[in-house]
Amino acid sequence: MEEKKAFRSKPTNRPVRYFSESFRQTKVKEIDRNLTTVTSVSREYEVSRSAVYKWIYKYSFYRKRQIRQIIEPMSDTNKIKELQAKIRELERLVGQKQIQLEFKEKMIEIAEEMYHIDIKKKLGSKLSNDLEKGEKNTPGV
């Protein structure tokens, strides 16, 4: 018992300090952004953790006293629905690209038959005889 009384009556040599509101607000913003922790602020500025928590309850937008924040991960069913919608959209895009590709290939085939030239050339193939001589490749011109 005597030790407890001696401990409580022990005077502190630390002067009474006052932190401005702007200082407290900046420290609370840092804590909200996870740039620092309550413990590090209390140690660095020699302030009790309870005082820092009072600042948080007063100035924080996210952490208010007596407000219960429920943080749920996205439910599996919602996640599955979103992924399925994304798959459908991607399949639709692939289908459109396939139709465009087939259309272009058909146009090349029709042009080859119509003008009697080989439009689709393989890499390293030679030019047709008419093009090598410098003649025009369109008939009738």
C-alpha positions, 0 to 999 in steps of 0.5 A: 500500500505504501508503495502505491501512495508513493508512486501516485504522489510522485511529481512529474518534471514535465511541464504542462503542454498544449497541442494546437488543433491543427497539430492534433488534426494532422496527427489524426490524419496520419493515423487514419492514413496508416502513416503512423500509429497511436503508439508512435505518436504517444511515444514521440510527443510524450502524450498518453495513448488515451489522449491520442485516442481522444484526438481521434474520436474528436477529429477523425472522420472514420473513427468516431466514438460509439459508432460501430463500423462493420467491415465485411469482405465482399460475399462470395456470391456477389464476387461470383456474379461479378466474375461471371458477368465479366466472363460473358462480356469478354466472350461477347468481345471475342465473338465480335472479333472472330466475326470481324476476322472471318469477314476480312478473310472472306473479303480477301478471298473475294478480292483474290478471285475477282482480281486474280491476284494473291493478296495473302502472301506468306512471309518471304514469298516473291511478288507476282510477275506483273508487279515485278515488271512495274505494271499496274495490278488492276485489270482494264486500267 
